Amino acid sequence: SKDLKGAMEILIEQKREKLSTVEKLDEHMDFASQLIFAQNRGDLTAENVNQCVLEMMIAAPDTLSVTLFFMLILIAEHPTVEEEMMREIETVMGKQELQS
């Protein structure tokens, strides 16, 4: 538990350093960034930020897989929605290759 907590603190500090050096902040604004800025404003403590990131790392894979599973089932059951999604992806991506 201490090792994992220490690793999270290192990752958060690396993220904090990256945020302080980027030119376009909006390209790097994710949930972890929002937490760091909330701490900078005094809305959260360092412990709050560490705990949130730790919980995201531990809980996210399980909940994400269940959510994606049900999303794919719903899409498969509604082909018109799938077609709309594909059109939107093509509109946004154009001829660019999709990446994970």
C-alpha positions as CSV (number, residue, x, y, z in Angstrom):
1,S,0.0,0.0,0.0
2,K,2.8,2.4,0.8
3,D,4.6,1.5,-2.4
4,L,1.5,2.2,-4.5
5,K,0.8,5.5,-2.6
6,G,4.4,6.5,-3.2
7,A,4.2,5.7,-6.9
8,M,1.0,7.8,-7.2
9,E,2.7,10.7,-5.5
10,I,5.6,10.5,-8.0
11,L,3.2,10.3,-11.0
12,I,1.2,13.3,-9.7
13,E,4.4,15.3,-9.3
14,Q,5.5,14.4,-12.8
15,K,2.1,15.5,-14.1
16,R,2.3,18.7,-12.1
17,E,5.8,19.4,-13.6
18,K,4.5,18.7,-17.1
19,L,1.6,21.1,-16.6
20,S,4.0,23.9,-15.5
21,T,5.9,23.6,-18.8
22,V,3.3,23.1,-21.5
23,E,2.5,25.9,-23.9
24,K,-1.1,25.0,-24.6
25,L,-2.7,24.0,-21.4
26,D,-6.1,23.1,-22.9
27,E,-4.5,20.1,-24.7
28,H,-3.4,18.6,-21.4
29,M,-6.6,19.2,-19.3
30,D,-7.7,15.8,-18.1
31,F,-9.2,14.8,-14.7
32,A,-5.8,14.5,-13.0
33,S,-5.0,18.0,-14.2
34,Q,-8.3,19.3,-12.8
35,L,-7.5,17.7,-9.5
36,I,-4.0,19.3,-9.4
37,F,-5.5,22.8,-10.2
38,A,-8.1,22.3,-7.5
39,Q,-5.3,21.6,-5.1
40,N,-3.5,24.8,-6.3
41,R,-6.6,26.8,-5.6
42,G,-6.9,25.3,-2.1
43,D,-10.1,23.3,-2.9
44,L,-8.4,20.0,-2.3
45,T,-5.5,18.8,-0.2
46,A,-2.5,16.8,-1.6
47,E,-4.0,13.8,0.1
48,N,-7.3,14.3,-1.6
49,V,-5.6,14.4,-5.0
50,N,-3.5,11.3,-4.3
51,Q,-6.5,9.4,-3.1
52,C,-8.6,10.3,-6.2
53,V,-5.9,9.4,-8.6
54,L,-5.2,6.1,-6.7
55,E,-8.9,5.2,-6.8
56,M,-9.1,6.0,-10.6
57,M,-6.1,3.7,-11.2
58,I,-7.5,0.9,-9.1
59,A,-11.2,1.1,-9.9
60,A,-11.2,2.3,-13.5
61,P,-10.3,-0.9,-15.4
62,D,-13.1,-2.9,-13.8
63,T,-15.9,-0.3,-14.1
64,L,-14.7,0.7,-17.6
65,S,-14.8,-2.8,-18.9
66,V,-18.4,-3.3,-17.6
67,T,-19.5,0.1,-19.0
68,L,-17.9,-0.7,-22.4
69,F,-19.5,-4.1,-22.5
70,F,-23.0,-2.7,-22.0
71,M,-22.4,0.2,-24.4
72,L,-21.4,-2.3,-27.1
73,I,-24.4,-4.4,-26.5
74,L,-26.7,-1.4,-26.7
75,I,-25.0,-0.3,-29.9
76,A,-25.4,-3.8,-31.4
77,E,-29.1,-3.7,-30.5
78,H,-29.6,-0.3,-32.2
79,P,-28.1,-0.4,-35.7
80,T,-29.3,3.1,-36.6
81,V,-27.4,4.5,-33.6
82,E,-24.3,2.6,-34.8
83,E,-24.7,4.1,-38.2
84,E,-25.0,7.6,-36.7
85,M,-21.9,7.1,-34.6
86,M,-19.9,5.9,-37.6
87,R,-21.0,9.0,-39.6
88,E,-19.9,11.2,-36.7
89,I,-16.5,9.5,-36.4
90,E,-16.0,9.9,-40.2
91,T,-17.0,13.5,-40.0
92,V,-14.6,14.3,-37.2
93,M,-11.7,12.1,-38.3
94,G,-12.0,12.5,-42.1
95,K,-9.4,10.3,-43.7
96,Q,-7.2,10.1,-40.5
97,E,-6.6,6.7,-39.2
98,L,-8.3,5.9,-35.9
99,Q,-5.9,5.3,-33.0
100,S,-6.6,4.0,-29.5
